[in-house]
Amino acid sequence: MQPNMTEQPIFELFHDEEKSSSYEYVKIFVPFNGERKSLLEATEILEKRLFDTIPDYRCYDWEPAHFLYESLLDAREKRAKFASVLSSGTRTFFVTVNETEDQIIWSRMMRSRPLQEGETDIFDGIHYPDFVFDKKHYDEEMEKLRVIFEREKKIEDEHNRTYRIACVRDYFWDKETLHNDTIDYSSLARPQPLGPIFEAFDSGYNYIMCDCVKIFVQLDRQRRLLIEVLKEWEASFDTERETQSGVEISLAGSYTWLPLPCIYEDLLLKARRQPFFRDVLTCGACGLPGPCWPFRVQVRETDDLVIWTNYRQPHRNKYSLGGYWDYSQYPPLVFDKQQYYAELETMRPAYEQYLAKRAEMEQKEQESENSDGPWL
C-alpha cells in the first residue's frame, strides 16, 4: 500500500553547509515499503548488503536543484534515457521517468561499465521497486525546482559569458608566448643519470583500465617527483584557500598522475607535430584526465635535451577568473633526450593493449545501448 504523499513535499530544498557551493540542494522523498522515506534512506535499506560487505562503499549524495530539475525534465520528455537523482563519486543513481494519466513513475536504471571476464555485478540480487507519485502533486513540486533552475541559469549564463571571454584572452596570450623562446641553452645543467624519468604503476582506480605514470625531474642535481616540486612552487600563489567542510584546502600541488596512454600520446605522438602545451598531470581530486585541474608544459628540444618550460595551470592563467599563477621565474626542467624518448617508447605495448581493451569495451557499451534489455 502506497502512503498518501500529496500533502507532503517530494522535493525539499536546503543549503549544504558542508559544501562551499552556494547552490540549493534537494532532498527527495519517495513512497517506500508503505511509508514516506527519503530516497537516501531507501537506498541504504536496499543496498545494505553492499555497505556491510564492501569496506569503501559510500552512500549517495543529493544533487543541486537546478541540475536535478534539468535531468528529470530531460528524462520525462525523452531527450535523455534516464535522470541522475543521486550521485557519489563515480557512482550514480539513475531513474527512468514514465507517466500514465495520473501517475509519474521512477524506475531504477542500472548503468555501469561492462564487466570484465570473471567479474560479477555487485548489484546482482538487489530488487529496486518503482517509485510512484501522484502526477498533479509531482508537477506542483517540479515547479519549485523550475524557479531555482531559472534563477541559477541566469547566474550561470553570465558567469559562462565572463569565463568564455577570459578563455579567449588566455588562448591568444598562450599563442603569443608560445614562440617566445627566452631560454639560455648554454646555461642549462645537463641531467645526471639518477634514475628513470617515467615510472608506470597501478593506481588502484577501477575506472582506469591501465597503469598511471609517475614523473621524476632533476633540480639542483636531485631526482624528485614532479608533484612534490609543484607543491613547493605553487605554495606562494595559493594565498586564497578554498574551504570544504570548514577546513581550508590548498590547491598547491593538488595533482595526480595521468594514465599511461595520456602520457604516451601527449609526449610522444603529439608533442612533435603539435608544438602547443601538453598535459603532464591531472586533477588530484577526481583523478580523471581532462580540463578539471591539469598542469601543462611546453616541450622544446635541442640535439641532446628535452626541455619543459612555459608552465601553465590553465585555471590560473594570465586572464583566468581565479587569478594568475606566474611560473615565469621557475627554471626549465631538463631531460636527457635519448633516455626520455627511449622510456616513452617502452610504453608502446601497454598503450596498444589499452587501445584494444578500450575498443572491446566501447563495442560492448554500444551493444548494450542498442539492446532492449537493462543496462549492465
N, C-alpha and C positions, 0 to 999 in steps of 0.2 A: 504493500500500500504506500503510495507516494504522499509525503507530507504536503499540506497546503502552504505554498510559499508566496502566494500572491500578495500577502500582507507584509512580507519581509523582503529586504533587498537581496538581489542576486549579486550585485557588484557594490562593494563598499570601498570608497576612496580613502587613502591615507598617505601621509608623508613618511617615508622610511628614514628615521633619524640616524640609522647606521650607515646610510649612503650619503655621499656628498652631493648627489644629484638633487636638483630642485623639482624633478618630475613628481607627479602624483602617481602612486601605485594603486593596484586594485586587488582586494581580497575577493575571491569568488566563492559563493555558497551554492551547493547543489543538493538535490534530494538524493539521499543515500541510506539504504537499509531502513527505510521508514522514518528517517529523521532529516532535519536540515543540518548539513555539516559543511565546513569549509572544504574546498577541493584539496587543500594540503592534508587535512585530517583524513579524507577519504583515501588519498594515495598512500599515506603512511599505513593505513589498515590493509589496503590491497597489496602493498609491496613489503609487508612486514618481514617475509622470508628473506628478502634481499638485504634489508637493514640488519637482520640477525646473522647472516652468513657471509656478507661481503664487508670487510673492515672499513674500506674507504667509501662505501656507498653513501651518497649525500641526498638530503631532501631537496625538493624543487624550491623555487622561489617565485614570488609574484612578479608580474610584468608591469611596466609603466602603462598608464591608462590609454595614452594616445596610440601606443604600439598594439595593445590588446584590441582596441576598437577597430583599427585598420585590418588587423589579422582576422578577426571574427567576421567583419564585413566582407572581406575578400572571399573567405571560405563560404559564406552564406550565398553570395552572388556568383559563386563558382568561378571566380577569377583565380582561385587557388584550390588545391585539393584538400587542404586542411588548414587549421589555425593553430598557432602556438599560444597556449594559455598558461603554461608554467615552464620554467627553464632552470637548468642548473649546470653551469659549465658547458660541456659538450652534449648533455642530455636534455631532451625537451619533451614535454607532454603535449602531444598533438591531438586534436579532435577534428572530425568532420562535422559540418553543420548542415543538418537537413531539417525540413519543415513539412508539417501537414497543415490542414486548415486551421487548427487551433493549438498546435504544439511546435516547439523548437527542440530538436534532438541532437545532443552531442554524443558522438561515438568515438571511443579511443582509437587512434590510428597509430599502429606500430610502424616506426620507420627508423632503422638503424643501419649501420654499414653491413654489407654482405658478410656472412660468416666464413671464416677460414676453415680449411679441412680439419676436422676433429673438434671444432668449437661447437658449443651448444648455446642457444639463446637463453640468457638469464631470465627472460620474462616468460619462458615456457611454463604453462600450468597456471598462470595468473589470468583470471577472468575479470575483465573490466565491464561493468554494466553501462548501459546507456544512461545519460543524464537528461531528463525530460523536463522542459519548462513550459509554463503557460505562455502562449505566443504574445498575447496583448501585454502581459506583465513584462516579458522579455524585451519587447520593443520599447516600453517605457524606460526600462533600465538602461538599454543601449543609448537612449537619448542623453543620459547623464554623461556617458563616455564620449558621445559626439561633441558635446560642449567643450570638454577638455581637449579633444583631438583638434578642433578648430583653433583653439587658443594656442596650443603648442605648435601647430603647423605654422601659424603666423610668425611666432618667435623663431622657429627652426628655419623658415624660408629666409628671414632677414639675416640670421646667422650664416646660412649657407651662401647667401649673396656676398657677404663680407669675406667669408672664407674663400670663395672662388676668386675674388679679386686678389686676395693675398697669395693664393696659389699661382695665379698668372704672373704676378710680380716676382715671386720666387723662381718661377720657371725661367723667365728672361734673365734674372740675376745669375741663376745656375749656368745658363748658356754663355753669358758674358764672362764668367770666371773660369769656365771650363778650359779655355786655352791660355789662360794667364799663368804661364809656367815661370815661377819665381824661384825654383829650387836651384841652389848652388850644388851641382852634382859633384864637383871636385871635393866638396867638404863632407860628403856623406861617408860615414864609417861603414866599411864593408862588414856584412854579418859574419859571425863566427859559427862554426859547425856545432851548435849547442844541443841539437835535437830536432825532431820533426816540427814542421810548421803546422801541419794539419793532422788531427788525431780523431779518427772515427770512433764513436761509442754508441751504445744502446741507450737512448734517452729514457726508455720506460714508458713513453707516451703511446697508448694503444692506437691512437688515431694517426700516428705517423708510421708508414709501412717500411721504414728504413732507418739506418743509423743517422745520428746527427754528427756534427764536426766541430770539435774544439779548435781554436786558432791560437797559436803562440807567436809572439812578436819579440823582437830584441830592442831593449832600451838600456843604455849605459852598459852594454855588453852582458846584460842579464836576459834570460829567456823567461817571459811572463805571459800569462793568459791575457788575451785582449780585453775581456770584460773587466778584469781587475784594474788594468791600466785606465780604462774609460771611467771607472768609478772614481778614481782619483782625479782625473782631468775634469770631469763634469761636476764635481762637488762644488766648485766655485760658482757655477752657473745656477745651481739648484737652490736658489735662495727663497723662492716661494714654494713651500711644501704643499702637496696635496694631502687631504685628510680623509681617512677611511675609518669608520667605527671609532672616531675620537682619537685615532693615532695618526701622527704625521708620517706620510710615506714619501721617501726620497725617490726622485726619478733618476738620480745619478747612477749610471751603470746598470739601469734596470732592463737588461737584455738577457737573452738566452741564445743558445747555439742553433744555427739553421740546420735543417735536414740536408743530408749529403747531396741529393740531386740539385738543390738550390745553389749550393757552393760550386758544384761541378759546372752547372750551366752558366752561372754568373761570372765565374772567374776563369773558366777555360773556353766555353763555347761562345760567350757573348762579349767578353771584355775586349778582345782584339778587333772585332768587326763593328762594335758599337762603343766608341770611347766616351761613354757617359758615366753616371755614378752607379756603382754596384753595391747591392746589399750584402753585408758580411755578418750581420747579427739581426735578431728579430726580437719582438716584444717578450719581456720576461714574465709578464702576467698571463698571457694566453698561450704563448709558445708557438703560435701559428705564423707561417710566413705571410708577408703582405704588408699593407700600409699602416698597420696599427702603431708600431713604435720601432721601426728599423734603424740600423746605423749603416751609413753609406760612405763609400770611399771612391775616389777616382784612382784608376790604375794606370801608372806610367811605367815605361821600360827604358833601360839602356842596353848595351850589349851584354852585360853580365848581371844586371839588377832588375828587380821588380820593385816599384815604389808605390806605396799607398799614401795619398795626400788629398788635400781639398775635402776634408771630412765634413759629413753632413748628418745632422739629426733633422729630418725633414719637417717635424712638428715644432722645431725651434730654429727654423731657417731665418734668413735675413728679414723677411716681412711676415713671419708667422704670427698668428694672434697670441700665441703663448709666450712670445718673447724670442730673443735671438741668443743662441749659444754660439759664440765666436771661437772656432778652433784654430784660427789663423796663426796663433803663436805656438802651436804644438808641432813638434818635429815630424817629418815624414817617417813612415815605417818602411824599413828596407829589408828585402829578402834576396837570397841568392837565387838567381833566375833559373839555373839548371835544377836546383833542388825543388823550387816552387812548382815548376811545371811537371817535373817527374812525379811529385807526390799527387798532384791533381790527376795525372794520367792513371795512377793506380786505382782511382775511384771508378774507372770506366766499367768494369764488370758489375759492380754494385749498382751503378747508375742504369745499366741496361737491364739488369734484373728488376729494378724498381719500375722501369717503363713497362716491362712485360706484365708485372703484377698489377699495375695501375690499369692497363688496358683490359685485363681479365676482370677486374672489379667494376670498371665502367660498363663492360658488356653485361655483367650480372645486374647492375643497377638499372640499365636500360631495359633488360628483360623483365625486371620486377615492376618498373613503371608501366610497361606495356601490358602487363597481365591484369586480369580482373580480380585476382585474389588479394589477400592482405599484404601490406609492406612487411618485409623481413629485415 
